[in-house]
């Protein structure tokens, strides 16, 4: 067994009470073929639709249920899957009702960020496995609660940091960890786009096809405005988490993995909403610098409104080691250079990557991650990204956002990432909830 497989196996077992083969027995008892999985999808306007289509291509997987508070989106998704698979999923507006379906094995969540951890915990409490898109939580406390819920309810939870299942990325990490460029001590990641202004929204009544109360769910109620749904919520702190978690999570996850790092000791961040004047609250330009206790560091740069590439790619990571450098361009390819900067080897993949694609820039490669999730439920694999690992990689950009919003460096406990001796910053560690929607484990 490879070192990576052993590591993943150990982490998966530790987080699931060593119950790797629980579901096949359940499936047999329910009268279904032992390998068949029934999946429900929550939030299908864009990324959720892509997940639904990808899951539906997998063997012995059925999309049985769809949840979306927008009736137009819900019906469009059901019609598309009916045409694609010949089976018509049942639709719900409220995820709390959908997870009560006895034949549903797992919930995949692609709703807005403020729903990720609450939706996952609701599903776990109903006895479902969970695939949750990144970021796995809106704020650090929700990440801690999700990790605790996974242990308590003894189900599998995988985050959508799909590069953990890309074959050549795994090969790259094996080489890094085996000393191909000596000890890796620093990593630099980036993301670019050319997002346009969102204007100044007007407070109006929600459209008749949108249940805005269910769309807000656990978030304290705010008025609907016409520049919020379906995508621009990303740039409002109340519902979203900005580019740092929208796309930075992916590269930060790889950097942390490559550096053998867990929780940070210090996080600082600078940036702002520089390009346009509008309702956009989160930074459109941001740099997050992170120090780890194992004498390593990383930096992530996000440019939402300037798509100029770095190292020939709109997104990627460079790993710097004592004896060389590895350059990763965001897809399934990478280059290894020696200490003098000479190209030693290059691993190529033909998949085309489009960093501006908001839905599924690597559809076929992403399929590996979903298949890994399904095979783990069946007891035939181990999670590529157990939720504890997902939480660690989500926490770092969350800390970056807290550092940005407070305007100062955060010193952190290296055993859990919690902010030390800064009560004001710790106020952003968690959020308040709409009455009746409190998140509890």
Buried (B, 14 or more C-beta within 10 A) or exposed (E): EEEBEEBBBEBBBEBBEEEBEBBBEBBEEEEBEEBBBBBBBBBBBBBBBBBBBBBBBBEEBBBBBBBBBBBEBBBBBBEBBEEEBEEBBEBBBEBBEBBEBEBBBBBBBBBBBBBBBBBBBBBBBBBBBBBBBBBBBBBBBBBBBBBEBBBEBBBBBBBBBBBBBBEBBBBBBEBBBEEBBEBBBBBBBBBBBEBEBBBEBEEEEBEEEBBBEBBBBBBEEEEBBBBBBBBBBBBBBBBBBBBBBBBBBBBBBBBBBBBEBBBBBBBBBBBEBBBBEBBBEBBBBBBBBBBBBBEBBBBBBBBBBEEEEBBEBBBBBBBBBEEBBBBBBBBBBBBBBEEEEEEEEEBEBEBEBEBEEBBBBBBEBBBBBBBBBBBBBBBEBBBBBBBBBBBBBBBBBBBBBBBBBBEBBBBBEBEEBBBEEBEEBBEBBBBEBEEEEEBEB
